Amino acid sequence: MSIVHVAVGVILDAQRNILITRRAPQAHQGDLWEFPGGKVEAGESLLQALTRELHEELGIAIGRTSALLEINHDYGDKKVLLDVHIVWEFSGEAIPQEGQPMAWVAAPELSSYTFPAANKPIVEAVEDLFKRI
């Protein structure tokens, strides 16, 4: 089974809220909340993929980012490598381009949303980060 490499953005607004979106019902892990991003295509760098995916999904252009963590997860039917970056700055207004539900959430509230299992370490890392900044 091949591994799907995914670029993931933890996007912060000026008040340090975090943007999450809900997966389409028919998608893998459908109806669960996630941090936006998508598959790294052949020949693309991680930053190129993150830039493309966040523009396609939300209509934003990313500015300053920093690596947060990498997660390898095996769902049984699919293996993923999540390459997670904090998006500290972006331009444009985040508007769901695919009609997906979206929310800006304070870090301590993230744990009240249901995420795919592979996203749980992201929630923990973000909560930990926000205790330190």
N, C-alpha and C positions, 0 to 999 in steps of 0.2 A: 504494500500500500504506500503510495507516495505521500509526501508531506505537503500540505498547502501552506505557503508562506504568506502571511497576512501583515500588512502595515496598519497599525492601529494608532489613532490619535486621541489623547485625553485633552480635550479642548477647554481652555479656561476663558471666561469672560472677564471684564474689568473688575467685577466683584469676586472673582475667583470661584464662581460657580462652574460646574462641569457639565458639558453637553453629553447627553445620552440619547440614543434613538432605539426604537423597538423594531425588531426583525419582522419581516413579512411572515404571515402565518405559514405559507408554503415553503419557506426557506429552511435550511438545516438549522435546528435550534429555534424554530419559528416562534413568534410571539414573546420572546424573551428580550430584555433590554440589553444594549451593548454600547460599547464605545465605538464611534464611527471609524471606518476604514475599509480596506478590502485587499484582495489578492494582489501580490506583487507579480507583474507579468514578466515573461522572459525578456531579458535585456534591460530591464528597469532597475534602477537603484531603489533602495528603500525610500529615500526622500522623494524621488520622482513618483513612486507609487502612492505615497502618502499625499503628496500635492495633488495628483490626479484624482484619487478617490475622494478626498474631502471637497474638491471642486465639483466633481460629479454628484456627490450625495447631498452637499449642503450649499454649494455656490460660493464658497469662501476661498480666499488665497491665504496660505499659511505664511507666517513670518518666522520668528525665532522658535526653535524646538530644542528639546534635549531628550536623550534616551532615558527611559524609566526602567524597563526590564524586558527580558525575553521569556516567553512561556512555551514549552513544548507540552502538548496535550493530546491524548489519544481518546477519542470518543467511542472507539470500537469500530464504527463505520467510516471514520475520517480522522486523520492525524493533522494537527495544525501546529505551526510555529507562529506565535504572535510576537511581532516586533513592535513594542509599545513606546511611543514618544509623547511627552508632554508638549502641547502646542500652547506656548506662552502668549503668542501674538498672532493675530490673523486680521485680514481686512475683508470687508463686505459683511453683509448680514446673513447669519446662518438660517437658511430656509430649506426645509426638507424638499429635495428635488424629486423624490419618488413618492411623495405623499405619506411617508412614514411618520408615526408619532415621534415627537421630540420633546425633551425637557431639559431645563437648566437646573441642576441639583447641587446643593451644598455638599461638600465632601462627607460630613457626618450622616447625611441622609441616604447615601448610596446603598448602604446595606439593607434598606427597606425595599429595594427594587430586586426583581428576579433576573439574574444574569445567567448565561451559559456557564457551565463548570469552568471552562478555560479562562473566563473573565474574572473569576473570584480572586485570583492573586493580584489582578489589576486594582480591584476595589481595595484590597488590603494595602497595597503599595501606595495608593493615592491617599487613603486615610492616614497612613504613617507619615507620608510626605507633608500633609497639611498640619500635622502635629508639630512639625519642625520649622515651618515657614510662617 
